[in-house]
Amino acid sequence: MAIGNHIPTLTAEEAAELIPHGAMVGVSGFTPAGAPKAVPRALAKRARALHAAGNPFQVRVLSGASTGVACDDELGLAEAISWRAPYMTSGPLRKLANTGRLDFVDMHLSHVSQMIMEGFLGRMDFAVIEATDITADGRVYLTTGIGNSPTFLLKAEKVIIELNAYHLPRIRELADIIVLPPPPNRHPIQIRDPLDRIGRRYAEVDPARVVGVVHTNEPDGGRVFSAPDKVSRRIAGHVSQFLLDEMAAGRIPAQFLPLQSGVGSVCNAVLGDLAANEDFPQFKVYTEVLQDSALELIAAGYVTAASTCSLTLSNEKLKFLYDYFDEFEDRIVLRPQEISNNPGIARRLGVIATNTAIEVDIYGHANSTHFYGTQLMNGLGGSGDFERNAYLSILMCPSTAKGGRISTVVPMCSHVDHTEHTVQAIATEHGVADLRGLSPISRARRIIDQCAHPAYRDYLHHYLESSPMGHIRHDLRRCFELYHNFFEHGAMLPDLDRSQFELLEAATT
């Protein structure tokens, strides 16, 4: 059996046999959405067999962002990856990266396509791309996540297509695909509204490079996020009120501005709180990931338009989208991540960026990626693309972790992903610190008073006021004292009375 221009049909195992040790492999999708499933599983199985026989087998993997369990997790558990970029959320890969057994390269997601096109990351040997169809002339109709697939298809020496019959063929109607030419031959990207279209509904590949098609039939398996807890809801309430105040002051227009929302329960809570507030107008979304909560808001009419790179939906919500596709076809656009995360577009549209952080420091630097400065959590993802170029950039996190034993507001971040020059506002369950126009010391006082947990405010104020004077005040002998306390005593403030903490918590709830 053959597809299109005499492209052979392969089993997943036959396709995996084509990929040699040491190959650079680009995989489709963005999160589990649109990621290949059968071939990575077969590749992991092959790696285990070769390892058991005493033979080496590892590949280098590029993607759009994270992928699904069938790809990242399976390859990680088989220790079949030696190098990985630009982002991942896989537990097995995280363990390998944190123990020196995987070279992980954390990158701004909007940068990846150009780096591939210019050859900065080396030759791409294989691409494994999920699609609903491929034509004889090389048109590839992608599924729920566009990611970097259009670039992979242009640059890979050999291509394997996973044709996934689970996906509705009409999903192509959401796609708007363009690959930017290399500098200096670029023109302005003509997107002035989240629903503007500038490209095609398909990606392109030289049919001669397609070595086989593998047939599959399975959903993406996107995870369901837990319902927002009381802390997330309190953060959301503060952010909503902050945005309402900005509208009342005339700094946000009455029709609002496009919203970018990161992944997780805090960001979902913010979306939900905006929609539930009678004072908010309907709004549009320009983001990289569309989750269950956003799809529900589109269905309910609160969100009128959404541009994204990925439909990161649970199986239940993906089926809902397909069952009621006519209701969504003219309100969602799926783009490559070089466009969905493009700094110039975010700047032009006036995107309001809302993302989460692991910790922030008293001057407004934020850490999104590494616990204690050393242990990788996930990666930067697209948060930097949006926060640095937003009309209004907001970083959010609970004020404490591990039952209050850790403060997420610290004197100096153990790792910095977003600098003080990028972060305009910080929100915790205790309030929002608007940092615009403030000097470093003024920023510090506002962050401590508005965002830090009351149990930690005295310590942070004392640290600030007792540190040597400078434009930025730091005592380099003590700036990481809270971390040392945690490692030695299990709490950043080991003398803090638990009943006192609980009383302060109750008083601020």
Buried (B, 14 or more C-beta within 10 A) or exposed (E): EEBBEEBEBBBBBBBBEBBEEEBBBBBBBBBBBBBBBBBBBBBBBBBBEBBEEEEEBBBBBBBBBBBBBBBBBBBBBBBBBBBBBBBBBBEBBBBBBBEEBBEBBBBBBBBBBBBBBEEEBEEBBBBBBBBBBBBEEBBBBBBBBBBBBBBBBBBBEBBBBBBBEBBBEEBBBBBBBBBBEEEEEEEEBEBEEBBBBEBBBBBBBEBEBBBBBBBBEBBBBBBEBEEBEEBBBBBBBBBBBBBBEBBEEEEBEEEBBBBBBBBBBBBBBBBBBBBEBEEBEEBBBBBBBBBBBBBBBBBEEBBBBBBBBBBBBBBEBBBBBBEEBEEBEEBBBBBBBBBBBBBEBBEBBBBBBBBBBBBBBBBBBBBBBBBBBEEBEBBBBBBBBBBBBBBBBBBBBBBBBEEBBBBBBBBBBBBBBBBBEBBBBBBBBBBBBBBEEBEBBEBBBBBBBBBBBBBBBEBBBEBBEEBEEEEBBBBEEBBBBBBEBBEEEEBBBEEBEEEEBEEBBEEBE
